[in-house]
Amino acid sequence: MIFPLEQLVKFTDNVYQITVAASQRAYQMSMVHDPAIEENDDKVVSVAAKQLFDKEVTYRIEQE
């Protein structure tokens, strides 16, 4: 998994949570053949992580 290092260093929330969110977003993108994957030379997890760090996509933690 390749995360944008500059954004990861500045990230102040739970790194585990954003890692899980990026993995789930990458899976979601690959299942629907998201065009953002083809537009970027990066791996799908990197694209998903960038979307989360740039707040193009948001996530929430569901409480049981």
SULSUL-V722809 format. One record per backbone hydrogen bond with DSSP energy under -0.5 kcal/mol. CO is the residue of the C=O (numbers start at 1). NH is the residue of the N-H. Records with the same first field share a line. If there is no record, write none. Layout:
CO: NH ; NH
This chain:
1: 3
3: 5
4: 8
5: 9
6: 10
7: 11
14: 18
15: 19
16: 20
17: 21
18: 22
19: 23
20: 24
21: 25
22: 26
23: 27
24: 28
25: 29
26: 30
27: 31
28: 32
29: 34
34: 37 ; 38
35: 39
36: 40
43: 47
44: 48
45: 49
46: 50
47: 51
48: 52
49: 53
50: 54
51: 56 ; 57
52: 55
60: 62
